[in-house]
């Protein structure tokens, strides 16, 4: 008699929370902890009042420290939901599953008329990626009329964007996030942790 092979436990998918539910939960100024994992530049351009900015790379680096001050009553936020889902996975891998992700991110929140705090306007990271990728394809295509083989650069960019879509990652976006333009005021993880710790 053969012993059945145990079925691997599937990784739980992030639990989405829509804008209407989150607005209801935060109406009285209380509600869940809000962790915005966008770049500091994006966060300071516009964010939900009361949210803490912990960029995705910072969250991954300090997730062990953050775990002690988070619980399932936490909502992760980014521009559209993709980076927040990556943050949820990073925290789940570290031992804190079940966090919620704002469905549609800040795009959906603003479209629904949710309250926001605004700062100096900056281009969003995704728009910057479209500008850089589009410019490379355009220039290589035009220059390819005179220099044979140059359009292959555009093909490489297209392959990179396809890979980014399939894997839900973006190497160009990660590189652009490191530019001073996107950095904004640097996130002090100790200040964030102290604020999380003092919250009831």
N, C-alpha and C positions, 0 to 999 in steps of 0.2 A: 504494500500500500504506500503510495507516494504522498509526501507531505505537501499540501498546497502552498504555492509560493505566495507570500504575503503581498497584497496589493499596496503599492506605495501611496502614502497619504498625499492627495493633491494639495498644491499650494492654494490657500484660500484667495479668492479674488477680492480686491478692495471693495468695501461696502460704500456705495455712492450715497451721498446726501444731496438733495436738490436745493436750489436757492430758496424756495418758499419755506421749506422745513427749517433751514438754517436761519432765515430771517426771523421766523417765529421763536426759535430757541435763543436768539441774541437780542430780542426786542427790549428786554428789561435791563440790558447791560451785563447780563450774566451769561449763562449758556456754556457751551464747550470751549476748550482751549483751541485757538486758531493758530496753526503754524503755516506760514507762507514760505514756500521753498524756492521762490524766484530769486533772481539776483537782487542785491541791495538797490541797484539803480531802478529796476522794475518796481520793487516794493515802494521806494520813496516817490515814484511817479504817481502810483495809486494803490491803495490797499484798504482792506476792511478794517474799520476802527477796532482796536483792541487786539489785532493780530500781532504775533511775534514773527520777525523775519529770521529764518534759519535756512540759508541757501542750501540747495541739495548737496553740494560737495561738503559743506560744513556739517550738515546733518549726518552724512555718511561717516565723516571723520570723528564726530563726537557722539555717535548714537548711544554708546554705552553710558555716557554721563546723562544724556537726555532721558533715557529709559526710566531712570529713578524718579523723574518728575512728570511723566506722562502716564495716561491711562487710556482706556477705550473711549473716554469722553473727550476725544481730540479729533479735530478736523484738519486735514492737510489741504493746502490751497496752492495752485500755481496759475498760469495763464489759462490753460484749457483742460487740465486734468492729467496730462501725461507725466510731467515731473512729479506731481503729487503721488501718482500711482507708483513711481519708482521709489519715492521716499517711504511710502507705506511698505513696499517690499523690503527695503533696507531695514526698517524697524521691525518688521515681522521676522526677518532672518536673525535679528539680534534678540528676539524673544518677546516682542510685543505685537501680536497679531490683532486684527479686528479694528484697526483705526479706520476712520471714514475719510473719503476723498470728496471734495466739493465737485459735483458733477458739472462739467463745462467750465470750471474755474472762474477766474475773474471776468472772462468774457461773458459768461452766463449771468454772473452776479450783477455786473453793470447793466446788461441788457434788461434785467428784471427790475432795475431801479433800486438795487440795494444800496445802503449808505456806504460812502467811501470817504477816505481822507486823501486829498490830492497834494502833490508837490510839483516840482519842476518837471515839465513834459520831457520824456525820452522815448525813442523808438523802442518798441518791444523786441525782445531777442529774436522771435520768429520772423519779424519784419526785416531785421538786420540780415538774417540768414538768407531770406528771399532776395534781398538787394545784392549781397555778395555773390551768391550762386548764380543769379540771373546775369549779373555784370560779367562774370567769368565766361559764361556760355555765350553771351552776346559778343564780347570782345574776341574770344577765340574763334567764333564763327565768322565774324567780319574779317579778322586778320587771316583766317584760313583761305580766303579768296586769293591772297598773295603768297602765303606760306603753306605749302601742302603738309598735311599731318597735324596742323595746329588745332583743328576742330576736335581732335581726340581728347583734348583737355576738357572740353564741354561734355564729352561722353563720360569721362572719369567723374566729373561733378554729378552728372545724372545718375551714375552707378552709386555714388556716395549717398545721394538723396534717397534712392531706392532702398539701399541698405538701412539708412536711418529710419525710413518708414516701417520696414519689416521688423527691425529690432527695437523700435520705439526709443532710439537713442539718436544723438546728433553730435558728431565730433566737431563740426563747424560751430554749432551753438555753444558747445563746451569751451571751445577756444575763444569765441567772441565774449563769453561771460567773464573771461579773465581780463578783458580790456578795462582801462581806467573809466571809460565812458559808462560801462555797465556795473562797475564796482559800487559807486556811490559810497556813502559812509559805511565803513567796514562793520560787519556784524560782530559784536563782542559776545561770544558764546557764554562767558561767565555772567554777564548782565542778563542775558536771556534766561539762563538757568536760575539765577537769583529771583527773577520775576516769576518764573514758573513755580519755584519753591514757595514763594510767599503767597501765591494765590490759593485761596481756600478750596 
